[in-house]
Amino acid sequence: MEVRHAAHPADVKTYTTERLRKDFLIESLFVENKLQTVYSHYDRMIVGGALPTTEALTLEAAETLKTEYFLERREIAFLNIGGGTAVISADGEQYELGKLDVLYVGKGVREVTLASKDAADPAKIYFCSALAHAALPTQKGAIEDANPLHMGALETSNERTIYQYIHEGGIKSCQLMLGVTLLKPGSIWNTMPAHKHDRRMEAYLYFDMQPDTRVFHFMGEPSETRHLVVANEQAILSPSWSIHSGAGTSNYSFVWSMAGENYTFKDMDVVAMDELK
């Protein structure tokens, strides 16, 4: 488990590109038959990925957590971004996830394993975990069950649908929120005008991109923005003081997840276009 420490916005203004990428970009999450995890000091979020092929992978408590098992004081959400079916076992109960299916697993579940139904057509399982104060039931959700928000327009290059899975009106959690945004062909922008939310952090996973396409992810304080060039299946850690927005060389999809103080999706501090610099 890699550990990423928090940074003060005044310090980030002095960072080189190399330092920005080291602190905020997660470049490799899907390694065959391995669990890749990053522990962020932003609201103690854990971001991870799994590409199980020939063996099942067990979610174990790393030394970083100082707990007996991973979900002793945590909750977690899994999302399959791959073409193959994922098979996730939570204390012996099995759940199959097709592409863009989600599984929420609550605090207190002791044994979690991740596998692919077909090794020749593996799942790619992205997951996010946050601290939890109560034990809530395990629940599966398909994209058809998610709450769709149709946003933007082709004329402004940001026609997209936001699918809310884990939120106050959907699958219940303690503090974790998660959803997927799918951009229409011809659209490249997400979340513009930009916003931040001082009460929680956010993580993005960009996916469904071609090998030669990129997303220019904008971060930083509104008065002094920075950018990161992001490839397919790479993730971003976004602090509460930072905007989080992207423009791609083609359309793309991304998973967003949040943890922190509030549990209201609309709790955003919108940044006017003339404030961006």
Salt bridges, closest charged atoms under 4 A:
GLU2 OE2 - ARG4 NE 2.61
ASP23 OD1 - ARG19 NE 3.32
GLU27 OE1 - ARG21 NH2 3.38
GLU63 OE2 - LYS66 NZ 2.44
GLU68 OE2 - ARG110 NH2 2.48
GLU96 OE1 - LYS117 NZ 3.31
ASP101 OD2 - LYS140 NZ 3.99
GLU202 OE1 - HIS197 NE2 3.02
GLU202 OE1 - HIS244 NE2 2.88
ASP208 OD1 - LYS99 NZ 3.00
GLU221 OE1 - LYS13 NZ 3.67
GLU224 OE1 - LYS13 NZ 3.87
GLU224 OE2 - ARG226 NH2 3.23
GLU233 OE2 - LYS124 NZ 2.95
ASP267 OD2 - ARG199 NE 2.74
ASP269 OD1 - ARG199 NH2 2.97
